[in-house]
Amino acid sequence: MESMVSFITGRPSRRTSIVQKNIVIVSRKLSGLEEAMRIRRSRELQSSGKARKRPPLRRGKVSGPLPVPEHILRPPYVGTRLLPEISSEHQIHDEEGIDRMKAAGELAARVLDFAGTLVRPSVTTDEIDKAVHKMIVDAGAYPSPLGYGGFPKSVCTSVNECMCHGIPDSRQLQDGDIINIDVTVYLNGYHGDTSKTFLCGNVDEPTKRLVKVTEECLHRAISICKDGVSFKKIGKKISELAERHGFSVVERFVGHGVGKSY
């Protein structure tokens, strides 16, 4: 769709002259569905109100790392402060490796579901860490974050504005908080990794919408995952949906992973 727009510009001088410029503006015509989504999004923003102001997140006291029974297999980075290098080589898994990876992922999912039941006002993230640690080691697995580059805890708990990889501490969860719990386990030589953001008590509507859109981005990204799809295409799906709803994506390579590497 093209439209012709005329602009009149004038500059003071002894002889006032008026210059007319014709500028062609090319715009893309929105489909009916896109226009409906834009209108709906505009109405949601108007009705959602303002997010509740909360004090900035303050670090609590971090307790020492919890012990892991000696018989449990540890990842190779445990006992050093060296971070494993990110390998550019593809991980090729045989049938046994895939089965082990599935088992690790299933355990991580069960632990995450359990951790979510603990989220409520007055509970500390340190208490969540202890409960997660016990469930993982009772299953014969190692909590992957523990000892990674000196990380002192068995789970990552990221509250409110903490983007990711938050360290559990003595701070109590407050009514209206959101908390991302990131669980990774090391079972039979394979990591299983999963995370989810939980609502604590009465959370305001704009914050609920942030969590909802983020989860939608996850499922949109999963829907295109298959052999041969590049990471950038997965990331593009996430960015497009997030930006359509007025959010931005943190442009840093972060995360954990599955398989033999962490």
WOQUI-V856699 format. One record per residue. N is the residue number from 1. RES is the residue in one small letter. SS is DSSP state (hx for helix, st for strand, lp for the rest). OMEGA is omega in radians with two decimals (* if undefined). D_FIRST is the distance of its C-alpha to the first C-alpha in Angstrom with 1 decimal. Layout:
n = [N;N]
res = [RES;RES]
ss = [SS;SS]
omega = [OMEGA;OMEGA]
d_first = [D_FIRST;D_FIRST]
This chain:
n = [1;2;3;4;5;6;7;8;9;10;11;12;13;14;15;16;17;18;19;20;21;22;23;24;25;26;27;28;29;30;31;32;33;34;35;36;37;38;39;40;41;42;43;44;45;46;47;48;49;50;51;52;53;54;55;56;57;58;59;60;61;62;63;64;65;66;67;68;69;70;71;72;73;74;75;76;77;78;79;80;81;82;83;84;85;86;87;88;89;90;91;92;93;94;95;96;97;98;99;100;101;102;103;104;105;106;107;108;109;110;111;112;113;114;115;116;117;118;119;120;121;122;123;124;125;126;127;128;129;130;131;132;133;134;135;136;137;138;139;140;141;142;143;144;145;146;147;148;149;150;151;152;153;154;155;156;157;158;159;160;161;162;163;164;165;166;167;168;169;170;171;172;173;174;175;176;177;178;179;180;181;182;183;184;185;186;187;188;189;190;191;192;193;194;195;196;197;198;199;200;201;202;203;204;205;206;207;208;209;210;211;212;213;214;215;216;217;218;219;220;221;222;223;224;225;226;227;228;229;230;231;232;233;234;235;236;237;238;239;240;241;242;243;244;245;246;247;248;249;250;251;252;253;254;255;256;257;258;259;260;261;262]
res = [m;e;s;m;v;s;f;i;t;g;r;p;s;r;r;t;s;i;v;q;k;n;i;v;i;v;s;r;k;l;s;g;l;e;e;a;m;r;i;r;r;s;r;e;l;q;s;s;g;k;a;r;k;r;p;p;l;r;r;g;k;v;s;g;p;l;p;v;p;e;h;i;l;r;p;p;y;v;g;t;r;l;l;p;e;i;s;s;e;h;q;i;h;d;e;e;g;i;d;r;m;k;a;a;g;e;l;a;a;r;v;l;d;f;a;g;t;l;v;r;p;s;v;t;t;d;e;i;d;k;a;v;h;k;m;i;v;d;a;g;a;y;p;s;p;l;g;y;g;g;f;p;k;s;v;c;t;s;v;n;e;c;m;c;h;g;i;p;d;s;r;q;l;q;d;g;d;i;i;n;i;d;v;t;v;y;l;n;g;y;h;g;d;t;s;k;t;f;l;c;g;n;v;d;e;p;t;k;r;l;v;k;v;t;e;e;c;l;h;r;a;i;s;i;c;k;d;g;v;s;f;k;k;i;g;k;k;i;s;e;l;a;e;r;h;g;f;s;v;v;e;r;f;v;g;h;g;v;g;k;s;y]
ss = [lp;st;st;st;st;st;st;st;st;st;st;lp;lp;lp;lp;lp;st;st;st;st;st;st;st;st;st;st;lp;lp;lp;lp;lp;hx;hx;hx;hx;hx;hx;hx;hx;hx;hx;hx;hx;hx;hx;hx;hx;hx;lp;lp;lp;lp;lp;lp;lp;lp;lp;lp;lp;lp;lp;lp;lp;lp;lp;lp;lp;lp;lp;lp;lp;lp;lp;lp;lp;lp;lp;lp;lp;lp;lp;lp;lp;lp;lp;lp;lp;lp;lp;lp;lp;lp;lp;lp;hx;hx;hx;hx;hx;hx;hx;hx;hx;hx;hx;hx;hx;hx;hx;hx;hx;hx;hx;hx;hx;hx;hx;lp;lp;lp;lp;lp;lp;st;hx;hx;hx;hx;hx;hx;hx;hx;hx;hx;hx;hx;hx;hx;lp;lp;lp;st;st;lp;lp;lp;lp;hx;hx;hx;lp;lp;lp;lp;lp;st;st;st;st;lp;lp;lp;lp;lp;lp;lp;st;lp;lp;lp;lp;st;lp;lp;lp;lp;lp;st;st;st;st;st;st;st;st;st;st;lp;lp;st;st;st;st;st;st;st;st;st;st;lp;lp;lp;lp;lp;hx;hx;hx;hx;hx;hx;hx;hx;hx;hx;hx;hx;hx;hx;hx;hx;hx;hx;lp;lp;lp;lp;lp;lp;lp;lp;hx;hx;hx;hx;hx;hx;hx;hx;hx;hx;hx;hx;hx;hx;lp;lp;lp;lp;lp;lp;lp;lp;lp;lp;lp;lp;lp;lp;st;lp;lp;lp]
omega = [3.14;3.07;3.14;-3.11;3.11;3.06;3.07;3.13;-3.14;3.09;-3.11;3.04;3.10;3.09;-3.13;3.11;-3.14;-3.13;3.11;3.14;3.07;-3.11;3.13;3.09;3.13;3.13;-3.14;3.14;-3.14;3.04;-3.14;-3.14;-3.14;-3.14;3.11;3.12;3.13;-3.14;3.13;-3.14;3.13;3.12;3.12;3.14;-3.13;-3.06;-3.03;-3.13;-3.12;3.10;3.13;3.11;3.11;3.13;3.14;-3.12;3.11;-3.11;3.04;3.12;-3.13;3.12;-3.09;3.12;-3.14;-3.10;3.07;3.13;-3.04;-3.06;-3.10;-3.13;-3.12;3.02;-3.06;-3.11;-3.12;-3.13;3.06;3.04;3.14;3.08;3.10;3.11;3.09;-3.07;3.09;-3.13;3.11;3.02;3.10;-3.06;3.03;-3.07;3.13;3.13;3.12;3.10;3.12;3.12;3.09;-3.13;3.11;3.13;3.12;3.10;3.13;-3.14;3.12;3.12;-3.14;3.11;3.12;-3.14;-3.14;3.12;-3.11;-3.04;3.06;3.13;3.10;3.09;3.10;3.08;3.07;3.08;3.08;3.13;-3.13;-3.12;3.11;3.14;-3.10;-3.11;-3.12;-3.08;3.07;3.11;3.12;-3.13;3.11;3.08;-2.98;-3.12;-3.02;3.13;3.11;-3.12;-3.11;3.12;-2.95;-3.01;-3.03;3.14;3.06;3.12;-3.06;-3.03;3.05;-3.03;3.04;-2.98;-3.11;3.03;3.10;-3.12;3.10;-3.13;-3.03;-3.14;3.09;3.04;-3.12;3.07;-3.12;3.10;2.85;-3.10;3.02;3.10;-3.05;-3.05;3.02;3.14;3.09;-3.04;3.11;3.06;-3.12;3.09;2.95;-2.96;3.09;3.10;3.12;3.08;-3.10;3.09;3.14;3.12;-3.07;-3.09;-3.11;-3.02;3.11;3.14;3.06;-3.12;3.07;-3.13;-3.12;-3.13;3.11;3.12;3.08;3.09;3.12;-3.09;3.08;3.12;3.14;-3.04;-3.14;-3.12;3.05;-3.13;3.08;3.13;-3.11;3.10;-3.07;3.10;3.08;3.12;3.13;3.10;-3.14;-3.09;-3.09;-3.11;3.14;-3.11;3.09;3.13;3.07;3.12;3.06;-3.11;3.09;-3.03;3.07;3.11;-3.11;3.09;-3.07;3.11;3.12;-3.12;-3.11;-3.11;3.14;*]
d_first = [0.0;3.8;6.8;10.4;13.0;16.8;19.4;23.1;25.6;29.4;32.4;35.9;38.3;41.0;38.6;35.4;32.4;28.9;26.2;22.7;20.0;16.5;14.2;10.7;9.0;6.5;5.9;6.3;6.3;10.0;12.3;14.9;17.5;16.0;15.4;18.9;20.3;18.8;20.5;23.6;23.8;23.6;26.4;28.5;28.4;29.5;32.2;33.5;35.3;36.6;38.3;42.1;43.5;46.1;48.4;47.5;48.8;52.3;54.2;57.2;60.3;59.8;62.7;63.9;62.7;64.1;66.4;65.5;68.4;69.6;69.2;65.4;63.5;61.8;58.7;59.8;58.4;60.7;63.6;61.7;59.2;57.3;53.7;53.1;50.9;47.5;47.9;45.3;47.1;45.9;48.1;49.4;51.1;53.5;54.1;56.6;54.3;51.4;53.9;55.1;51.6;50.8;54.1;53.3;49.8;51.3;53.9;51.4;49.4;52.6;53.5;50.1;50.4;53.9;52.8;50.2;53.0;54.6;51.8;53.0;53.9;57.0;56.8;56.7;54.7;58.0;59.2;56.2;56.9;60.5;59.6;57.1;59.6;62.3;60.2;59.0;62.5;64.1;61.8;63.2;60.1;59.4;56.8;54.7;53.8;57.5;58.6;55.3;55.5;57.9;55.8;58.5;57.1;56.4;53.0;50.1;49.3;46.4;46.3;43.5;42.2;44.1;41.4;43.6;47.1;48.9;52.7;54.5;56.9;58.9;56.0;55.8;52.5;51.5;50.0;46.3;46.2;44.1;45.7;44.6;47.4;47.2;49.9;50.9;54.1;56.0;57.7;59.6;57.9;54.3;52.0;50.1;47.5;45.5;44.4;43.1;42.5;44.7;44.7;47.9;48.9;46.5;43.3;40.7;37.3;35.1;37.4;37.5;33.7;33.9;36.4;34.5;31.2;33.4;35.0;31.7;30.8;34.1;33.6;30.1;31.7;34.7;32.6;31.5;34.9;36.6;38.5;36.6;33.8;33.7;34.2;30.9;28.9;30.9;30.3;26.5;26.5;28.6;26.6;23.2;24.8;26.8;24.1;21.9;24.9;25.4;28.2;28.9;31.0;34.2;33.8;37.3;39.1;41.2;42.7;45.7;45.4;47.3;49.8;52.6;50.7;49.9]
